[in-house]
């Protein structure tokens, strides 16, 4: 059974209101198990034909509006909130609210937060509806809770590779509610404060420091290896929410000024196999999803850098100013 609740009634009402005849559905991997059930309900209650996207979905940056634009009148995207970008057809975003009890793992986090009073609280879309409940719990345990809105995000929310909600918070430590290590790693690198993960999926609380140290050692090794590189492939995503062509152009110009070669590679899904024809290049720079360089670097035969890491490689940024790559959907 899934640990998430999907709100379908509002979707059905919107389909009827728009008189959509063909409806596309898109789910992230963890919610695809609901696809047939949701399609059946929509078809039975609206008479519309449903087309399910079976491709991988990596987040709100990977909406299937381009791929399905010629096939459907309306796209329903589950599990994420919209980014401030333009879509090629009407898109309904449906939250997938977690129905898990998070207070147990938050309680487990209290010993790790001992001695820290001002706590920056942050989570992902799935747990945002529990923010007030978590805040009350922390305040009853003597903590002052700090949250703020980000640029393009609601209060206390990290969205994709957008960490703006944790910046300029004068906290002693941060508490992240959710799974995985990428978001708490980003918070650690941007703030250099204690970051505690309360993970309701594993039922545990943990600090991120050891993981961050291990990642930084790996990143340092990638940078060191790339310092001998002369020819770089600069990867640009064709996904609308990840495409940073102007950044790629600026990186190519930066490489040229340093007497090195840069070649822009345009890809949809990015994998080591798709880069095999380009092994005459010495290293690659990722301007698409920042998580690829961090999470998947061991899969690639050549160094795979973030734009900030390329700056360190070229001597344009100090290692002490290392920060995780962030896709900004503003300014």
Secondary structure, DSSP 8 states (H G I E B T S, - for coil): --SEEE--HHHHHHHHHHT-SEEEEE--GGGGGGHHHHHHHHHHHH--EEEE--S---SGGG-THHHHTTT-SEEEEES----SS--SSEEEEE-EEE-S--HHHHHHHTTTTTT--EEEEEE-GGGGGGHHHHHHHHHHTT-EEE---BTTB-TTB-BTTB-GGGTT---SEEEEESSSSHHHHHHHHHH-SEEEEEETTTTEEEESHHHHHHHHHHHHHHHHHHTT--EEEEEEE-STTT--HHHHHHHHHHHHHTT-EEEEEEESS--HHHHGGGTTSSEEEE-S-HHHHHHSGGG-SSEEEEHHHHHHHTTSS-GGG----------
